[in-house]
Amino acid sequence: MLEPGDRAPEISAQNQYGETVSPDFSAPTVVYFYPADFTGGCTIEARDFQEVLPEFREGGITVYGVSMDDVETHDEFAEEEGLLFDLLADPEGSVAEAFGLDSSEGRTDRRTFVLADDEVKAVYDPELSDPSGHARDVLNDTRNEYVQGG
């Protein structure tokens, strides 16, 4: 798994709208991996990121959610939950593997990566705690550490 100080991977995946997205990790970016759409903890985590999304955007921080679900499932999940950030579809596990996560079971572990300046700045394991409040913790840390004037 990628660790702080590692070079950011180059990735490309389709979002919930079927558009190909290639994130720019030179700017502050949060990429959070979650096991599956429409599951309890994953829904809590997505709602948390959506709740603080305006603050992420205010700080110039882009947020991406990634699971091995397909574009159609992401579209339904984003619509149902009112998510306004990109959910990247990774059905083959190539994005997960680029971050060093195991995708052999058809799901990935819950992990959050903060990237900036084309490198990994922080890695979170929200499974060790309740996913509720995780997005706020990531926002505060990212804004304080990697955003000018944060």
VOPAGU-2260 file (C-alpha; in pm, 1 decimal, decimal comma):
REM VOPAGU-2260
SITE   aa  ch    i         X         Y         Z
SITE  MET   A    0       0,0       0,0       0,0
SITE  LEU   A    1     120,1     349,4     -77,1
SITE  GLU   A    2     257,1     537,8     222,2
SITE  PRO   A    3     323,3     906,1     292,5
SITE  GLY   A    4     613,7    1025,8      79,8
SITE  ASP   A    5     539,3     784,6    -207,2
SITE  ARG   A    6     487,4     929,3    -552,7
SITE  ALA   A    7     121,8     969,3    -650,8
SITE  PRO   A    8       6,9     714,0    -907,1
SITE  GLU   A    9    -128,3     813,5   -1246,0
SITE  ILE   A   10    -484,6     689,0   -1266,6
SITE  SER   A   11    -783,2     721,2   -1494,4
SITE  ALA   A   12   -1137,0     590,8   -1441,2
SITE  GLN   A   13   -1495,1     666,7   -1532,9
SITE  ASN   A   14   -1710,0     861,2   -1290,2
SITE  GLN   A   15   -2080,0     805,5   -1222,7
SITE  TYR   A   16   -2165,7     996,1   -1542,3
SITE  GLY   A   17   -1947,1     775,5   -1762,4
SITE  GLU   A   18   -1688,3    1052,5   -1808,6
SITE  THR   A   19   -1321,4     957,1   -1795,1
SITE  VAL   A   20   -1146,3    1131,6   -1506,6
SITE  SER   A   21    -769,8    1158,4   -1458,7
SITE  PRO   A   22    -709,2    1328,4   -1122,7
SITE  ASP   A   23    -437,9    1591,7   -1089,1
SITE  PHE   A   24    -252,0    1510,3    -770,9
SITE  SER   A   25     -39,1    1824,0    -780,3
SITE  ALA   A   26    -324,2    2004,5    -601,6
SITE  PRO   A   27    -463,5    1884,7    -266,3
SITE  THR   A   28    -680,4    1580,4    -334,1
SITE  VAL   A   29    -860,0    1323,5    -121,0
SITE  VAL   A   30    -917,5     975,9    -264,7
SITE  TYR   A   31   -1121,9     752,9     -41,7
SITE  PHE   A   32   -1174,3     384,9    -116,2
SITE  TYR   A   33   -1480,4     207,7      17,1
SITE  PRO   A   34   -1607,0    -149,8     -19,0
SITE  ALA   A   35   -1942,7    -100,6    -196,0
SITE  ASP   A   36   -2225,3     137,5    -278,6
SITE  PHE   A   37   -2547,8     107,6     -77,6
SITE  THR   A   38   -2388,0     -54,7     228,9
SITE  GLY   A   39   -2419,7      83,5     581,4
SITE  GLY   A   40   -2072,2     216,5     660,8
SITE  CYS   A   41   -2006,8     322,9     302,4
SITE  THR   A   42   -2329,0     522,7     291,1
SITE  ILE   A   43   -2240,3     694,8     620,2
SITE  GLU   A   44   -1895,0     779,8     485,2
SITE  ALA   A   45   -2032,5     913,1     153,9
SITE  ARG   A   46   -2286,7    1130,3     335,8
SITE  ASP   A   47   -2009,1    1264,2     558,9
SITE  PHE   A   48   -1794,1    1362,8     261,3
SITE  GLN   A   49   -2095,7    1524,6      94,7
SITE  GLU   A   50   -2178,9    1719,7     410,9
SITE  VAL   A   51   -1835,5    1884,0     425,9
SITE  LEU   A   52   -1783,3    1899,1      47,1
SITE  PRO   A   53   -1837,5    2278,8      33,5
SITE  GLU   A   54   -1553,6    2322,5     282,1
SITE  PHE   A   55   -1325,5    2091,3      84,4
SITE  ARG   A   56   -1400,9    2290,9    -230,3
SITE  GLU   A   57   -1350,9    2621,1     -49,9
SITE  GLY   A   58   -1000,9    2499,8      37,2
SITE  GLY   A   59    -932,9    2392,7    -322,4
SITE  ILE   A   60    -936,9    2024,3    -222,6
SITE  THR   A   61   -1088,2    1774,9    -467,8
SITE  VAL   A   62   -1263,6    1465,3    -333,2
SITE  TYR   A   63   -1300,2    1131,2    -512,2
SITE  GLY   A   64   -1472,9     819,2    -385,8
SITE  VAL   A   65   -1361,1     486,8    -536,7
SITE  SER   A   66   -1509,3     138,4    -520,2
SITE  MET   A   67   -1516,9    -161,4    -748,2
SITE  ASP   A   68   -1881,2     -93,7    -836,3
SITE  ASP   A   69   -1960,9      -9,6   -1198,7
SITE  VAL   A   70   -2063,9     325,4   -1346,8
SITE  GLU   A   71   -2435,9     245,4   -1334,7
SITE  THR   A   72   -2428,4     149,9    -965,7
SITE  HIS   A   73   -2228,1     464,2    -883,8
SITE  ASP   A   74   -2481,4     672,4   -1076,0
SITE  GLU   A   75   -2770,7     524,3    -876,7
SITE  PHE   A   76   -2584,6     565,5    -546,3
SITE  ALA   A   77   -2482,7     925,7    -618,8
SITE  GLU   A   78   -2837,4    1010,6    -724,8
SITE  GLU   A   79   -2996,3     851,7    -419,4
SITE  GLU   A   80   -2751,6    1013,4    -175,5
SITE  GLY   A   81   -2723,0    1349,6    -355,1
SITE  LEU   A   82   -2345,8    1316,9    -397,3
SITE  LEU   A   83   -2186,2    1602,5    -587,9
SITE  PHE   A   84   -1831,5    1465,7    -604,4
SITE  ASP   A   85   -1696,7    1207,9    -847,3
SITE  LEU   A   86   -1732,6     840,8    -767,0
SITE  LEU   A   87   -1474,7     653,2    -971,3
SITE  ALA   A   88   -1575,7     310,9   -1100,1
SITE  ASP   A   89   -1299,8      54,8   -1057,7
SITE  PRO   A   90   -1458,8    -280,4   -1151,4
SITE  GLU   A   91   -1124,2    -430,5   -1258,2
SITE  GLY   A   92    -940,8    -304,0    -948,0
SITE  SER   A   93    -674,2    -114,3   -1142,9
SITE  VAL   A   94    -715,4     208,3    -941,8
SITE  ALA   A   95    -705,6      14,8    -614,7
SITE  GLU   A   96    -394,2    -170,1    -728,8
SITE  ALA   A   97    -226,2     159,4    -825,5
SITE  PHE   A   98    -267,7     261,6    -460,9
SITE  GLY   A   99    -143,5     -78,4    -343,8
SITE  LEU   A  100    -480,6    -204,4    -219,0
SITE  ASP   A  101    -591,9    -564,4    -251,9
SITE  SER   A  102    -885,7    -602,8    -490,2
SITE  SER   A  103    -876,4    -981,9    -525,4
SITE  GLU   A  104   -1202,7   -1031,1    -331,8
SITE  GLY   A  105   -1396,9    -791,1    -557,1
SITE  ARG   A  106   -1387,1    -520,8    -289,0
SITE  THR   A  107   -1119,0    -306,4    -133,4
SITE  ASP   A  108   -1056,0    -215,4     225,2
SITE  ARG   A  109   -1173,2     123,7     341,7
SITE  ARG   A  110    -873,3     359,8     305,6
SITE  THR   A  111    -838,0     732,9     251,6
SITE  PHE   A  112    -538,6     894,0      83,9
SITE  VAL   A  113    -450,0    1262,0      89,8
SITE  LEU   A  114    -230,7    1365,7    -201,6
SITE  ALA   A  115     -65,1    1694,6    -296,2
SITE  ASP   A  116     248,7    1797,3    -484,0
SITE  ASP   A  117     224,5    1465,2    -674,7
SITE  GLU   A  118     286,7    1257,6    -363,9
SITE  VAL   A  119      96,9    1080,8     -89,6
SITE  LYS   A  120      78,6    1306,7     214,4
SITE  ALA   A  121    -135,8    1097,9     452,4
SITE  VAL   A  122    -318,4     765,3     470,9
SITE  TYR   A  123    -618,9     697,0     693,5
SITE  ASP   A  124    -774,2     369,0     796,1
SITE  PRO   A  125   -1129,8     465,7     893,1
SITE  GLU   A  126   -1221,4     102,2     962,7
SITE  LEU   A  127   -1046,6     139,8    1294,9
SITE  SER   A  128   -1316,2     385,0    1398,8
SITE  ASP   A  129   -1674,1     475,9    1319,7
SITE  PRO   A  130   -1677,9     619,2     964,3
SITE  SER   A  131   -1903,5     897,7    1092,2
SITE  GLY   A  132   -1690,1    1209,4    1132,7
SITE  HIS   A  133   -1405,1    1070,8     921,4
SITE  ALA   A  134   -1454,4    1326,3     642,7
SITE  ARG   A  135   -1435,3    1617,7     890,0
SITE  ASP   A  136   -1108,9    1479,2    1034,4
SITE  VAL   A  137    -958,7    1447,2     686,0
SITE  LEU   A  138   -1079,1    1797,1     594,0
SITE  ASN   A  139    -926,9    1955,1     903,3
SITE  ASP   A  140    -593,8    1776,7     864,1
SITE  THR   A  141    -571,9    1847,9     491,4
SITE  ARG   A  142    -671,2    2210,5     522,5
SITE  ASN   A  143    -420,7    2265,2     804,6
SITE  GLU   A  144    -130,9    2080,7     645,4
SITE  TYR   A  145    -150,8    2112,6     267,2
SITE  VAL   A  146    -358,6    2416,6     178,4
SITE  GLN   A  147    -193,5    2757,1     162,0
SITE  GLY   A  148    -346,4    2982,1     424,9
SITE  GLY   A  149    -547,4    2686,7     561,7
